[in-house]
Each structure stands twice: as C-alpha cells, then as structure tokens.
Amino acid sequence: MPAPVRRTVKTLAAAVSTCSAPAAVYGQCINKIFGDVQKDSCRAEFVAFKECVTKAMKRA
C-alpha cells in the first residue's frame, strides 16, 4: 500500500476511534432494526457519527 494511502487509513482509523460514543449509538440503532433496515432508518444517528468523524479528520 502506498504511503499516502496508509497515512489516510491511519488518520481515518484515529478519527473513528475518537467517535466511539456516536458509533455505538448508530450501531445500536442498526441492531434494533437489523431485519428491516431501510434507507434513512437510522439517519440521525448516522449523521451524528459522520459529523464526529469529519470534525476529527479536520483536526488531524
């Protein structure tokens, strides 16, 4: 894997690890409706997780 890709993956992994609380909430939402997941089923939870990761990536 080229160095820039490794750096990006490491940065993303670090960003995701700082967002464990929103990730858990999103995961719990998906788990509740696992058999009947539809588009936007857990939209609010996903958006919160995505915003957390995006902010963490900007700080990195």
CHARMM internal coordinates of N, CA and C (Angstrom, degrees):
IC EDIT
DIST 1 N 1 CA 1.4528
DIST 1 CA 1 C 1.5280
ANGL 1 N 1 CA 1 C 108.15
DIST 1 C 2 N 1.3237
ANGL 1 CA 1 C 2 N 118.70
DIHE 1 N 1 CA 1 C 2 N 129.96
DIST 2 N 2 CA 1.4664
ANGL 1 C 2 N 2 CA 121.67
DIHE 1 CA 1 C 2 N 2 CA 179.90
DIST 2 CA 2 C 1.5371
ANGL 2 N 2 CA 2 C 111.38
DIHE 1 C 2 N 2 CA 2 C -62.19
DIST 2 C 3 N 1.3235
ANGL 2 CA 2 C 3 N 115.60
DIHE 2 N 2 CA 2 C 3 N 152.72
DIST 3 N 3 CA 1.4653
ANGL 2 C 3 N 3 CA 121.45
DIHE 2 CA 2 C 3 N 3 CA -177.11
DIST 3 CA 3 C 1.5224
ANGL 3 N 3 CA 3 C 113.80
DIHE 2 C 3 N 3 CA 3 C -55.99
DIST 3 C 4 N 1.3579
ANGL 3 CA 3 C 4 N 120.56
DIHE 3 N 3 CA 3 C 4 N -45.26
DIST 4 N 4 CA 1.4639
ANGL 3 C 4 N 4 CA 119.32
DIHE 3 CA 3 C 4 N 4 CA 179.95
DIST 4 CA 4 C 1.5263
ANGL 4 N 4 CA 4 C 112.61
DIHE 3 C 4 N 4 CA 4 C -60.95
DIST 4 C 5 N 1.3279
ANGL 4 CA 4 C 5 N 117.10
DIHE 4 N 4 CA 4 C 5 N -35.73
DIST 5 N 5 CA 1.4633
ANGL 4 C 5 N 5 CA 120.67
DIHE 4 CA 4 C 5 N 5 CA 179.06
DIST 5 CA 5 C 1.5209
ANGL 5 N 5 CA 5 C 109.73
DIHE 4 C 5 N 5 CA 5 C -68.43
DIST 5 C 6 N 1.3298
ANGL 5 CA 5 C 6 N 117.23
DIHE 5 N 5 CA 5 C 6 N -43.92
DIST 6 N 6 CA 1.4702
ANGL 5 C 6 N 6 CA 120.69
DIHE 5 CA 5 C 6 N 6 CA 178.05
DIST 6 CA 6 C 1.5142
ANGL 6 N 6 CA 6 C 110.90
DIHE 5 C 6 N 6 CA 6 C -60.21
DIST 6 C 7 N 1.3291
ANGL 6 CA 6 C 7 N 116.35
DIHE 6 N 6 CA 6 C 7 N -41.66
DIST 7 N 7 CA 1.4568
ANGL 6 C 7 N 7 CA 120.83
DIHE 6 CA 6 C 7 N 7 CA 179.92
DIST 7 CA 7 C 1.5276
ANGL 7 N 7 CA 7 C 110.34
DIHE 6 C 7 N 7 CA 7 C -63.00
DIST 7 C 8 N 1.3371
ANGL 7 CA 7 C 8 N 116.42
DIHE 7 N 7 CA 7 C 8 N -42.64
DIST 8 N 8 CA 1.4604
ANGL 7 C 8 N 8 CA 121.11
DIHE 7 CA 7 C 8 N 8 CA 179.14
DIST 8 CA 8 C 1.5224
ANGL 8 N 8 CA 8 C 110.88
DIHE 7 C 8 N 8 CA 8 C -64.21
DIST 8 C 9 N 1.3174
ANGL 8 CA 8 C 9 N 116.83
DIHE 8 N 8 CA 8 C 9 N -43.17
DIST 9 N 9 CA 1.4617
ANGL 8 C 9 N 9 CA 120.70
DIHE 8 CA 8 C 9 N 9 CA 179.89
DIST 9 CA 9 C 1.5242
ANGL 9 N 9 CA 9 C 110.30
DIHE 8 C 9 N 9 CA 9 C -64.25
DIST 9 C 10 N 1.3168
ANGL 9 CA 9 C 10 N 117.34
DIHE 9 N 9 CA 9 C 10 N -42.36
DIST 10 N 10 CA 1.4645
ANGL 9 C 10 N 10 CA 120.44
DIHE 9 CA 9 C 10 N 10 CA 178.23
DIST 10 CA 10 C 1.5237
ANGL 10 N 10 CA 10 C 111.27
DIHE 9 C 10 N 10 CA 10 C -64.46
DIST 10 C 11 N 1.3258
ANGL 10 CA 10 C 11 N 117.01
DIHE 10 N 10 CA 10 C 11 N -40.03
DIST 11 N 11 CA 1.4625
ANGL 10 C 11 N 11 CA 121.29
DIHE 10 CA 10 C 11 N 11 CA 178.44
DIST 11 CA 11 C 1.5222
ANGL 11 N 11 CA 11 C 110.21
DIHE 10 C 11 N 11 CA 11 C -64.40
DIST 11 C 12 N 1.3179
ANGL 11 CA 11 C 12 N 116.56
DIHE 11 N 11 CA 11 C 12 N -44.25
DIST 12 N 12 CA 1.4626
ANGL 11 C 12 N 12 CA 120.53
DIHE 11 CA 11 C 12 N 12 CA 178.56
DIST 12 CA 12 C 1.5293
ANGL 12 N 12 CA 12 C 110.66
DIHE 11 C 12 N 12 CA 12 C -63.50
DIST 12 C 13 N 1.3112
ANGL 12 CA 12 C 13 N 117.30
DIHE 12 N 12 CA 12 C 13 N -43.89
DIST 13 N 13 CA 1.4712
ANGL 12 C 13 N 13 CA 120.81
DIHE 12 CA 12 C 13 N 13 CA 179.32
DIST 13 CA 13 C 1.5223
ANGL 13 N 13 CA 13 C 111.04
DIHE 12 C 13 N 13 CA 13 C -60.67
DIST 13 C 14 N 1.3210
ANGL 13 CA 13 C 14 N 117.31
DIHE 13 N 13 CA 13 C 14 N -41.81
DIST 14 N 14 CA 1.4624
ANGL 13 C 14 N 14 CA 121.00
DIHE 13 CA 13 C 14 N 14 CA 178.24
DIST 14 CA 14 C 1.5228
ANGL 14 N 14 CA 14 C 110.49
DIHE 13 C 14 N 14 CA 14 C -65.35
DIST 14 C 15 N 1.3253
ANGL 14 CA 14 C 15 N 117.01
DIHE 14 N 14 CA 14 C 15 N -40.73
DIST 15 N 15 CA 1.4675
ANGL 14 C 15 N 15 CA 120.66
DIHE 14 CA 14 C 15 N 15 CA 179.57
DIST 15 CA 15 C 1.5201
ANGL 15 N 15 CA 15 C 110.62
DIHE 14 C 15 N 15 CA 15 C -64.10
DIST 15 C 16 N 1.3149
ANGL 15 CA 15 C 16 N 116.85
DIHE 15 N 15 CA 15 C 16 N -44.90
DIST 16 N 16 CA 1.4692
ANGL 15 C 16 N 16 CA 120.68
DIHE 15 CA 15 C 16 N 16 CA 179.99
DIST 16 CA 16 C 1.5222
ANGL 16 N 16 CA 16 C 110.34
DIHE 15 C 16 N 16 CA 16 C -63.87
DIST 16 C 17 N 1.3207
ANGL 16 CA 16 C 17 N 117.56
DIHE 16 N 16 CA 16 C 17 N -37.85
DIST 17 N 17 CA 1.4681
ANGL 16 C 17 N 17 CA 119.64
DIHE 16 CA 16 C 17 N 17 CA -178.41
DIST 17 CA 17 C 1.5239
ANGL 17 N 17 CA 17 C 112.38
DIHE 16 C 17 N 17 CA 17 C -67.20
DIST 17 C 18 N 1.3238
ANGL 17 CA 17 C 18 N 117.61
DIHE 17 N 17 CA 17 C 18 N -23.74
DIST 18 N 18 CA 1.4651
ANGL 17 C 18 N 18 CA 119.41
DIHE 17 CA 17 C 18 N 18 CA 177.31
DIST 18 CA 18 C 1.5248
ANGL 18 N 18 CA 18 C 111.82
DIHE 17 C 18 N 18 CA 18 C -81.45
DIST 18 C 19 N 1.3116
ANGL 18 CA 18 C 19 N 116.98
DIHE 18 N 18 CA 18 C 19 N -7.59
DIST 19 N 19 CA 1.4710
ANGL 18 C 19 N 19 CA 122.11
DIHE 18 CA 18 C 19 N 19 CA -176.48
DIST 19 CA 19 C 1.5259
ANGL 19 N 19 CA 19 C 111.34
DIHE 18 C 19 N 19 CA 19 C -113.15
DIST 19 C 20 N 1.3092
ANGL 19 CA 19 C 20 N 116.86
DIHE 19 N 19 CA 19 C 20 N 39.38
DIST 20 N 20 CA 1.4587
ANGL 19 C 20 N 20 CA 119.56
DIHE 19 CA 19 C 20 N 20 CA -175.70
DIST 20 CA 20 C 1.5291
ANGL 20 N 20 CA 20 C 112.91
DIHE 19 C 20 N 20 CA 20 C -66.53
DIST 20 C 21 N 1.3261
ANGL 20 CA 20 C 21 N 118.24
DIHE 20 N 20 CA 20 C 21 N -35.34
DIST 21 N 21 CA 1.4727
ANGL 20 C 21 N 21 CA 120.04
DIHE 20 CA 20 C 21 N 21 CA -178.77
DIST 21 CA 21 C 1.5379
ANGL 21 N 21 CA 21 C 111.09
DIHE 20 C 21 N 21 CA 21 C -65.50
DIST 21 C 22 N 1.3543
ANGL 21 CA 21 C 22 N 119.26
DIHE 21 N 21 CA 21 C 22 N -52.50
DIST 22 N 22 CA 1.4653
ANGL 21 C 22 N 22 CA 118.08
DIHE 21 CA 21 C 22 N 22 CA 177.87
DIST 22 CA 22 C 1.5296
ANGL 22 N 22 CA 22 C 112.45
DIHE 21 C 22 N 22 CA 22 C -64.08
DIST 22 C 23 N 1.3244
ANGL 22 CA 22 C 23 N 117.60
DIHE 22 N 22 CA 22 C 23 N -31.51
DIST 23 N 23 CA 1.4638
ANGL 22 C 23 N 23 CA 120.50
DIHE 22 CA 22 C 23 N 23 CA 178.06
DIST 23 CA 23 C 1.5240
ANGL 23 N 23 CA 23 C 110.22
DIHE 22 C 23 N 23 CA 23 C -65.49
DIST 23 C 24 N 1.3230
ANGL 23 CA 23 C 24 N 116.61
DIHE 23 N 23 CA 23 C 24 N -40.48
DIST 24 N 24 CA 1.4634
ANGL 23 C 24 N 24 CA 120.85
DIHE 23 CA 23 C 24 N 24 CA 179.28
DIST 24 CA 24 C 1.5299
ANGL 24 N 24 CA 24 C 111.04
DIHE 23 C 24 N 24 CA 24 C -65.62
DIST 24 C 25 N 1.3238
ANGL 24 CA 24 C 25 N 116.69
DIHE 24 N 24 CA 24 C 25 N -41.77
DIST 25 N 25 CA 1.4698
ANGL 24 C 25 N 25 CA 120.52
DIHE 24 CA 24 C 25 N 25 CA 178.80
DIST 25 CA 25 C 1.5263
ANGL 25 N 25 CA 25 C 110.01
DIHE 24 C 25 N 25 CA 25 C -62.64
DIST 25 C 26 N 1.3201
ANGL 25 CA 25 C 26 N 116.75
DIHE 25 N 25 CA 25 C 26 N -44.20
DIST 26 N 26 CA 1.4662
ANGL 25 C 26 N 26 CA 120.87
DIHE 25 CA 25 C 26 N 26 CA 178.09
DIST 26 CA 26 C 1.5262
ANGL 26 N 26 CA 26 C 110.33
DIHE 25 C 26 N 26 CA 26 C -62.89
DIST 26 C 27 N 1.3116
ANGL 26 CA 26 C 27 N 116.91
DIHE 26 N 26 CA 26 C 27 N -44.99
DIST 27 N 27 CA 1.4659
ANGL 26 C 27 N 27 CA 121.12
DIHE 26 CA 26 C 27 N 27 CA 178.64
DIST 27 CA 27 C 1.5164
ANGL 27 N 27 CA 27 C 112.44
DIHE 26 C 27 N 27 CA 27 C -60.93
DIST 27 C 28 N 1.3185
ANGL 27 CA 27 C 28 N 117.10
DIHE 27 N 27 CA 27 C 28 N -40.65
DIST 28 N 28 CA 1.4677
ANGL 27 C 28 N 28 CA 120.88
DIHE 27 CA 27 C 28 N 28 CA 178.50
DIST 28 CA 28 C 1.5275
ANGL 28 N 28 CA 28 C 110.60
DIHE 27 C 28 N 28 CA 28 C -64.69
DIST 28 C 29 N 1.3173
ANGL 28 CA 28 C 29 N 116.87
DIHE 28 N 28 CA 28 C 29 N -39.74
DIST 29 N 29 CA 1.4582
ANGL 28 C 29 N 29 CA 121.33
DIHE 28 CA 28 C 29 N 29 CA 178.25
DIST 29 CA 29 C 1.5313
ANGL 29 N 29 CA 29 C 110.22
DIHE 28 C 29 N 29 CA 29 C -61.90
DIST 29 C 30 N 1.3092
ANGL 29 CA 29 C 30 N 116.60
DIHE 29 N 29 CA 29 C 30 N -48.07
DIST 30 N 30 CA 1.4682
ANGL 29 C 30 N 30 CA 121.40
DIHE 29 CA 29 C 30 N 30 CA 179.46
DIST 30 CA 30 C 1.5312
ANGL 30 N 30 CA 30 C 109.62
DIHE 29 C 30 N 30 CA 30 C -62.46
DIST 30 C 31 N 1.3206
ANGL 30 CA 30 C 31 N 116.93
DIHE 30 N 30 CA 30 C 31 N -41.48
DIST 31 N 31 CA 1.4631
ANGL 30 C 31 N 31 CA 121.21
DIHE 30 CA 30 C 31 N 31 CA -179.25
DIST 31 CA 31 C 1.5332
ANGL 31 N 31 CA 31 C 111.29
DIHE 30 C 31 N 31 CA 31 C -61.59
DIST 31 C 32 N 1.3196
ANGL 31 CA 31 C 32 N 117.38
DIHE 31 N 31 CA 31 C 32 N -38.59
DIST 32 N 32 CA 1.4693
ANGL 31 C 32 N 32 CA 121.23
DIHE 31 CA 31 C 32 N 32 CA -179.78
DIST 32 CA 32 C 1.5235
ANGL 32 N 32 CA 32 C 112.26
DIHE 31 C 32 N 32 CA 32 C -62.41
DIST 32 C 33 N 1.3313
ANGL 32 CA 32 C 33 N 116.45
DIHE 32 N 32 CA 32 C 33 N -35.92
DIST 33 N 33 CA 1.4632
ANGL 32 C 33 N 33 CA 120.60
DIHE 32 CA 32 C 33 N 33 CA -174.45
DIST 33 CA 33 C 1.5216
ANGL 33 N 33 CA 33 C 111.83
DIHE 32 C 33 N 33 CA 33 C -113.59
DIST 33 C 34 N 1.3155
ANGL 33 CA 33 C 34 N 116.85
DIHE 33 N 33 CA 33 C 34 N 23.77
DIST 34 N 34 CA 1.4652
ANGL 33 C 34 N 34 CA 122.13
DIHE 33 CA 33 C 34 N 34 CA -171.10
DIST 34 CA 34 C 1.5243
ANGL 34 N 34 CA 34 C 113.31
DIHE 33 C 34 N 34 CA 34 C -50.59
DIST 34 C 35 N 1.2867
ANGL 34 CA 34 C 35 N 118.96
DIHE 34 N 34 CA 34 C 35 N -42.49
DIST 35 N 35 CA 1.4632
ANGL 34 C 35 N 35 CA 121.13
DIHE 34 CA 34 C 35 N 35 CA -177.08
DIST 35 CA 35 C 1.5114
ANGL 35 N 35 CA 35 C 113.55
DIHE 34 C 35 N 35 CA 35 C -75.14
DIST 35 C 36 N 1.3185
ANGL 35 CA 35 C 36 N 117.22
DIHE 35 N 35 CA 35 C 36 N -15.58
DIST 36 N 36 CA 1.4659
ANGL 35 C 36 N 36 CA 120.56
DIHE 35 CA 35 C 36 N 36 CA -175.16
DIST 36 CA 36 C 1.5306
ANGL 36 N 36 CA 36 C 111.30
DIHE 35 C 36 N 36 CA 36 C -134.50
DIST 36 C 37 N 1.3217
ANGL 36 CA 36 C 37 N 116.88
DIHE 36 N 36 CA 36 C 37 N 42.19
DIST 37 N 37 CA 1.4613
ANGL 36 C 37 N 37 CA 120.84
DIHE 36 CA 36 C 37 N 37 CA 179.85
DIST 37 CA 37 C 1.5211
ANGL 37 N 37 CA 37 C 109.12
DIHE 36 C 37 N 37 CA 37 C -69.89
DIST 37 C 38 N 1.3154
ANGL 37 CA 37 C 38 N 115.15
DIHE 37 N 37 CA 37 C 38 N 130.45
DIST 38 N 38 CA 1.4510
ANGL 37 C 38 N 38 CA 121.14
DIHE 37 CA 37 C 38 N 38 CA 176.58
DIST 38 CA 38 C 1.5207
ANGL 38 N 38 CA 38 C 107.99
DIHE 37 C 38 N 38 CA 38 C -130.73
DIST 38 C 39 N 1.3099
ANGL 38 CA 38 C 39 N 116.03
DIHE 38 N 38 CA 38 C 39 N 163.41
DIST 39 N 39 CA 1.4568
ANGL 38 C 39 N 39 CA 120.47
DIHE 38 CA 38 C 39 N 39 CA 179.92
DIST 39 CA 39 C 1.5279
ANGL 39 N 39 CA 39 C 109.43
DIHE 38 C 39 N 39 CA 39 C -54.33
DIST 39 C 40 N 1.3190
ANGL 39 CA 39 C 40 N 115.60
DIHE 39 N 39 CA 39 C 40 N 135.43
DIST 40 N 40 CA 1.4644
ANGL 39 C 40 N 40 CA 124.20
DIHE 39 CA 39 C 40 N 40 CA 178.42
DIST 40 CA 40 C 1.5251
ANGL 40 N 40 CA 40 C 114.09
DIHE 39 C 40 N 40 CA 40 C 66.94
DIST 40 C 41 N 1.3492
ANGL 40 CA 40 C 41 N 118.27
DIHE 40 N 40 CA 40 C 41 N 15.16
DIST 41 N 41 CA 1.4604
ANGL 40 C 41 N 41 CA 120.43
DIHE 40 CA 40 C 41 N 41 CA 178.56
DIST 41 CA 41 C 1.5230
ANGL 41 N 41 CA 41 C 111.69
DIHE 40 C 41 N 41 CA 41 C -58.74
DIST 41 C 42 N 1.3157
ANGL 41 CA 41 C 42 N 117.20
DIHE 41 N 41 CA 41 C 42 N -41.31
DIST 42 N 42 CA 1.4670
ANGL 41 C 42 N 42 CA 122.45
DIHE 41 CA 41 C 42 N 42 CA -178.60
DIST 42 CA 42 C 1.5271
ANGL 42 N 42 CA 42 C 109.30
DIHE 41 C 42 N 42 CA 42 C -121.64
DIST 42 C 43 N 1.3038
ANGL 42 CA 42 C 43 N 116.08
DIHE 42 N 42 CA 42 C 43 N 42.22
DIST 43 N 43 CA 1.4577
ANGL 42 C 43 N 43 CA 121.69
DIHE 42 CA 42 C 43 N 43 CA -174.18
DIST 43 CA 43 C 1.5256
ANGL 43 N 43 CA 43 C 112.81
DIHE 42 C 43 N 43 CA 43 C -58.24
DIST 43 C 44 N 1.3135
ANGL 43 CA 43 C 44 N 117.91
DIHE 43 N 43 CA 43 C 44 N -47.34
DIST 44 N 44 CA 1.4689
ANGL 43 C 44 N 44 CA 120.85
DIHE 43 CA 43 C 44 N 44 CA -177.30
DIST 44 CA 44 C 1.5216
ANGL 44 N 44 CA 44 C 110.73
DIHE 43 C 44 N 44 CA 44 C -61.21
DIST 44 C 45 N 1.3136
ANGL 44 CA 44 C 45 N 116.50
DIHE 44 N 44 CA 44 C 45 N -42.12
DIST 45 N 45 CA 1.4632
ANGL 44 C 45 N 45 CA 121.12
DIHE 44 CA 44 C 45 N 45 CA -179.51
DIST 45 CA 45 C 1.5300
ANGL 45 N 45 CA 45 C 110.62
DIHE 44 C 45 N 45 CA 45 C -67.55
DIST 45 C 46 N 1.3432
ANGL 45 CA 45 C 46 N 116.31
DIHE 45 N 45 CA 45 C 46 N -40.69
DIST 46 N 46 CA 1.4570
ANGL 45 C 46 N 46 CA 119.89
DIHE 45 CA 45 C 46 N 46 CA 178.74
DIST 46 CA 46 C 1.5241
ANGL 46 N 46 CA 46 C 111.04
DIHE 45 C 46 N 46 CA 46 C -65.06
DIST 46 C 47 N 1.3204
ANGL 46 CA 46 C 47 N 116.64
DIHE 46 N 46 CA 46 C 47 N -43.65
DIST 47 N 47 CA 1.4674
ANGL 46 C 47 N 47 CA 120.69
DIHE 46 CA 46 C 47 N 47 CA -179.62
DIST 47 CA 47 C 1.5243
ANGL 47 N 47 CA 47 C 110.29
DIHE 46 C 47 N 47 CA 47 C -60.69
DIST 47 C 48 N 1.3311
ANGL 47 CA 47 C 48 N 117.42
DIHE 47 N 47 CA 47 C 48 N -42.27
DIST 48 N 48 CA 1.4675
ANGL 47 C 48 N 48 CA 120.67
DIHE 47 CA 47 C 48 N 48 CA 178.58
DIST 48 CA 48 C 1.5320
ANGL 48 N 48 CA 48 C 110.40
DIHE 47 C 48 N 48 CA 48 C -61.63
DIST 48 C 49 N 1.3380
ANGL 48 CA 48 C 49 N 117.29
DIHE 48 N 48 CA 48 C 49 N -43.19
DIST 49 N 49 CA 1.4586
ANGL 48 C 49 N 49 CA 121.61
DIHE 48 CA 48 C 49 N 49 CA 178.70
DIST 49 CA 49 C 1.5251
ANGL 49 N 49 CA 49 C 110.56
DIHE 48 C 49 N 49 CA 49 C -64.94
DIST 49 C 50 N 1.3181
ANGL 49 CA 49 C 50 N 116.75
DIHE 49 N 49 CA 49 C 50 N -45.58
DIST 50 N 50 CA 1.4690
ANGL 49 C 50 N 50 CA 121.53
DIHE 49 CA 49 C 50 N 50 CA -179.96
DIST 50 CA 50 C 1.5267
ANGL 50 N 50 CA 50 C 111.06
DIHE 49 C 50 N 50 CA 50 C -61.04
DIST 50 C 51 N 1.3191
ANGL 50 CA 50 C 51 N 117.67
DIHE 50 N 50 CA 50 C 51 N -43.89
DIST 51 N 51 CA 1.4673
ANGL 50 C 51 N 51 CA 120.85
DIHE 50 CA 50 C 51 N 51 CA 179.67
DIST 51 CA 51 C 1.5226
ANGL 51 N 51 CA 51 C 110.91
DIHE 50 C 51 N 51 CA 51 C -63.51
DIST 51 C 52 N 1.3276
ANGL 51 CA 51 C 52 N 116.72
DIHE 51 N 51 CA 51 C 52 N -39.40
DIST 52 N 52 CA 1.4625
ANGL 51 C 52 N 52 CA 120.16
DIHE 51 CA 51 C 52 N 52 CA 177.60
DIST 52 CA 52 C 1.5291
ANGL 52 N 52 CA 52 C 110.90
DIHE 51 C 52 N 52 CA 52 C -61.94
DIST 52 C 53 N 1.3232
ANGL 52 CA 52 C 53 N 116.77
DIHE 52 N 52 CA 52 C 53 N -46.75
DIST 53 N 53 CA 1.4697
ANGL 52 C 53 N 53 CA 120.68
DIHE 52 CA 52 C 53 N 53 CA -179.59
DIST 53 CA 53 C 1.5220
ANGL 53 N 53 CA 53 C 110.50
DIHE 52 C 53 N 53 CA 53 C -64.94
DIST 53 C 54 N 1.3228
ANGL 53 CA 53 C 54 N 117.27
DIHE 53 N 53 CA 53 C 54 N -40.86
DIST 54 N 54 CA 1.4602
ANGL 53 C 54 N 54 CA 121.29
DIHE 53 CA 53 C 54 N 54 CA 179.86
DIST 54 CA 54 C 1.5273
ANGL 54 N 54 CA 54 C 110.55
DIHE 53 C 54 N 54 CA 54 C -62.01
DIST 54 C 55 N 1.3155
ANGL 54 CA 54 C 55 N 117.36
DIHE 54 N 54 CA 54 C 55 N -44.76
DIST 55 N 55 CA 1.4758
ANGL 54 C 55 N 55 CA 120.75
DIHE 54 CA 54 C 55 N 55 CA 178.43
DIST 55 CA 55 C 1.5259
ANGL 55 N 55 CA 55 C 110.52
DIHE 54 C 55 N 55 CA 55 C -63.51
DIST 55 C 56 N 1.3197
ANGL 55 CA 55 C 56 N 116.49
DIHE 55 N 55 CA 55 C 56 N -42.30
DIST 56 N 56 CA 1.4691
ANGL 55 C 56 N 56 CA 120.20
DIHE 55 CA 55 C 56 N 56 CA 179.74
DIST 56 CA 56 C 1.5326
ANGL 56 N 56 CA 56 C 110.98
DIHE 55 C 56 N 56 CA 56 C -64.69
DIST 56 C 57 N 1.3190
ANGL 56 CA 56 C 57 N 117.48
DIHE 56 N 56 CA 56 C 57 N -37.44
DIST 57 N 57 CA 1.4653
ANGL 56 C 57 N 57 CA 120.75
DIHE 56 CA 56 C 57 N 57 CA 179.01
DIST 57 CA 57 C 1.5355
ANGL 57 N 57 CA 57 C 110.42
DIHE 56 C 57 N 57 CA 57 C -66.54
DIST 57 C 58 N 1.3181
ANGL 57 CA 57 C 58 N 117.20
DIHE 57 N 57 CA 57 C 58 N -36.14
DIST 58 N 58 CA 1.4708
ANGL 57 C 58 N 58 CA 120.46
DIHE 57 CA 57 C 58 N 58 CA 179.48
DIST 58 CA 58 C 1.5180
ANGL 58 N 58 CA 58 C 111.22
DIHE 57 C 58 N 58 CA 58 C -67.77
DIST 58 C 59 N 1.3298
ANGL 58 CA 58 C 59 N 116.81
DIHE 58 N 58 CA 58 C 59 N -32.06
DIST 59 N 59 CA 1.4707
ANGL 58 C 59 N 59 CA 120.35
DIHE 58 CA 58 C 59 N 59 CA 179.65
DIST 59 CA 59 C 1.5026
ANGL 59 N 59 CA 59 C 112.60
DIHE 58 C 59 N 59 CA 59 C -75.75
DIST 59 C 60 N 1.3296
ANGL 59 CA 59 C 60 N 115.96
DIHE 59 N 59 CA 59 C 60 N -23.77
DIST 60 N 60 CA 1.4772
ANGL 59 C 60 N 60 CA 120.53
DIHE 59 CA 59 C 60 N 60 CA -175.66
DIST 60 CA 60 C 1.5060
ANGL 60 N 60 CA 60 C 111.96
DIHE 59 C 60 N 60 CA 60 C -75.00
END
COOR INIT
IC SEED 1 N 1 CA 1 C
IC BUILD
